[in-house]
Amino acid sequence: MSALAVVVGVGALFFLMFGLLTAATMRGRLGAASIALFVGACVMWMAALAAIVTGYRDADGFVDCRDECSSVQFFSALGFLAPPLLIALSALGMLVARGRLWRLRRRPIDENRR
């Protein structure tokens, strides 16, 4: 496996989660979906870090394995690189959900001022 496979994996995971958050927005569940994504990304990151630190099946060798990477090294690279991006995506989802609530709560006040 090459670095391109890791980049494609991270991109595919990002766009899949973006699509799921979009579907949650249409159903009015963006806040809950963002929190679930945050928790899932944190768990994924902790699992990848645990595998890297303990050296499970040479998981820490994903940095210099080049074309001879095993699947464990591929998934440890994916688990190490993708979660920060997914955490940022979930934070954006939480901010959008919260902003929507603030806007809905202010709407009656703005209508009464006119």
Wavefront OBJ file of the C-alpha trace (Angstrom):
o trace
v 0.000 0.000 0.000
v 1.204 3.471 -0.752
v 0.681 6.907 0.712
v -1.919 7.515 -1.975
v -4.074 4.735 -0.517
v -3.979 6.420 2.892
v -4.909 9.796 1.386
v -7.793 8.237 -0.548
v -8.928 6.439 2.622
v -8.882 9.633 4.681
v -10.743 11.520 1.943
v -13.350 8.793 1.558
v -13.908 8.668 5.318
v -14.254 12.459 5.466
v -16.800 12.620 2.641
v -18.753 9.679 4.057
v -19.039 11.417 7.425
v -19.913 14.701 5.717
v -22.727 12.924 3.898
v -23.990 11.386 7.120
v -23.974 14.781 8.828
v -25.864 16.232 5.859
v -28.490 13.505 6.174
v -28.715 14.193 9.916
v -29.244 17.898 9.166
v -32.227 17.096 6.968
v -33.764 15.076 9.790
v -33.051 17.715 12.439
v -30.511 15.582 14.314
v -27.274 17.400 13.477
v -26.282 17.994 17.102
v -26.632 14.348 18.107
v -24.866 13.121 14.977
v -21.998 15.567 15.538
v -21.551 14.409 19.108
v -21.594 10.761 17.989
v -18.984 11.542 15.320
v -16.825 13.313 17.911
v -16.939 10.383 20.308
v -16.298 7.871 17.520
v -13.319 9.835 16.201
v -11.835 10.136 19.693
v -12.201 6.384 20.278
v -10.657 5.673 16.872
v -7.735 7.967 17.638
v -7.130 6.418 21.060
v -7.196 2.904 19.574
v -4.713 3.867 16.855
v -2.425 5.558 19.368
v -2.574 2.508 21.646
v -1.608 0.240 18.741
v 1.222 2.561 17.724
v 2.619 2.989 21.237
v 2.515 -0.728 22.047
v 3.957 -1.661 18.653
v 1.129 -4.061 17.864
v 2.214 -6.002 14.736
v 4.585 -3.179 13.797
v 1.776 -0.604 13.688
v 4.316 2.129 14.293
v 6.083 1.220 11.055
v 3.506 2.966 8.869
v 5.822 5.956 8.592
v 8.609 4.187 6.745
v 7.058 1.033 5.271
v 6.814 2.481 1.718
v 5.281 -0.147 -0.615
v 5.510 -3.108 1.786
v 2.879 -1.840 4.222
v 0.644 -4.365 5.926
v -3.044 -3.831 6.554
v -2.307 -3.133 10.236
v 0.052 -0.344 9.220
v -2.511 1.026 6.747
v -5.268 1.126 9.356
v -2.970 2.579 12.006
v -2.031 5.364 9.565
v -5.699 5.914 8.765
v -6.599 5.866 12.466
v -3.839 8.326 13.274
v -4.477 10.840 10.472
v -8.260 10.860 10.008
v -9.584 11.584 13.544
v -8.299 15.190 13.812
v -10.096 15.979 10.554
v -13.255 14.227 11.739
v -13.109 16.026 15.097
v -12.926 19.348 13.262
v -15.882 18.297 11.090
v -17.906 17.341 14.160
v -17.040 20.664 15.834
v -18.312 22.492 12.764
v -21.502 20.435 12.913
v -21.967 21.277 16.597
v -21.472 24.988 15.894
v -24.006 24.920 13.058
v -26.528 23.063 15.213
v -26.047 25.503 18.080
v -26.282 28.509 15.760
v -29.526 27.166 14.374
v -30.950 26.906 17.898
v -29.878 30.456 18.719
v -31.498 31.718 15.533
v -34.756 29.902 16.289
v -34.856 31.300 19.821
v -34.231 34.869 18.651
v -36.784 34.779 15.843
v -39.883 35.645 17.946
v -38.023 38.540 19.592
v -37.019 39.981 16.213
v -40.590 39.674 14.888
v -42.010 41.529 17.897
v -39.722 44.515 17.352
v -41.219 45.352 13.973
l 1 2 3 4 5 6 7 8 9 10 11 12 13 14 15 16 17 18 19 20 21 22 23 24 25 26 27 28 29 30 31 32 33 34 35 36 37 38 39 40 41 42 43 44 45 46 47 48 49 50 51 52 53 54 55 56 57 58 59 60 61 62 63 64 65 66 67 68 69 70 71 72 73 74 75 76 77 78 79 80 81 82 83 84 85 86 87 88 89 90 91 92 93 94 95 96 97 98 99 100 101 102 103 104 105 106 107 108 109 110 111 112 113 114
